[in-house]
């Protein structure tokens, strides 16, 4: 990774035809959830490991330095930001004014498209009406609350510290503040969760009135507190059949409430309610990821930043790119990624992206009821409901 972050000249070839997004990573959390393996840090984890450089007090200024670096690296690239997404960690642990200042750095250096989507993730306990009003006035128009479950015993297993009912109240507060789009994140398959628990969580989420719901199967990552508890036999592991049952329940209840799936784990009430920023990822567009551990992609060049907030801030303070490494994607790499990601979308993957072995596999999956025959006849591989349950297996076959 060059110290100045310079990209190969060909990375910006044809850039004008691709949307540009920004992901701004806020690596701080009040406490660590048992299932989380994201690049996040609590105050105790940072103590003595980075000094003032790792502090969240001056984080907004530090991240703004990387946005200015992005402007230098992308040069005369005329594209305004189509999306800006604040993730973490818990972005809303920072003062609302800090998030607004980080957004202003993107606006000042690149401009925002007239219809730009500006999203932040939020912990339900870290916001109140005044905080949400400040975000909305500062240009945010979409917010995603981490609900996970409506059942207290499920939240305890996940080490989530919000009060049941608080995420639903947050939806109302966000609407009152003027947010156009509101998402609730849910997790299914937590050890000890029953079908009834999952139905109750879905019903609570739907009843709150968001226009977008994300529902993810719990993945137990090695090195997490949850993985250690399962290994010690304290709690049981949820099996794949239970995950499949929960997914079918989600599709049933969300469809009945007017939500349509547009990606395997995401449902929206309308086209504008879809998360455009995530669609940039799924469709291989360009995005700059700013913050410790953030990943970026521009024109077939992918790179990633150093993970620790202290090392990240030190690099920028010294006038260096915080990039830790990068890779150049070849044509075959990009084809495989398109198949992997686009097959998960409602529009599916064009059949002409598939090699002969992949086309043969697609024909078999069509016969097995995993691909939609109408879409197939129009030249696309689109998953049926049963196909969504087996998406990973179908993808593995089609990329050959």
Secondary structure by P-SEA (a helix, b strand, c coil): cccccccccccccccccbbbbbbbbbcccccccccccccccccccccccccccccccaaaaaaaaaaaaaaaaaccccccccbbbbbccccccccaaaaaaaaaaaaaccccccbbbbbbbbccccccaaaaaaaaaacccbbbbccccccaaaaaaaccccccaaaaaaaaaaaaacccbbbbbbbcccccccaaaaaaaaaaaaaacccbbbbbccccccccaaaaaaaaccbbbbcaaaaaaaaaaaaaaaaaabbbbccccbbbcccccccaaaaaaaabbbbbbbccbbbbbcccccccccccaaaaaaaaaacccccccbbbbcaaaaaaaaaacccccccccccccccaaaaaaaaaaaaaccccaaaaaaccccccaaaaaaaaaaaaaaac
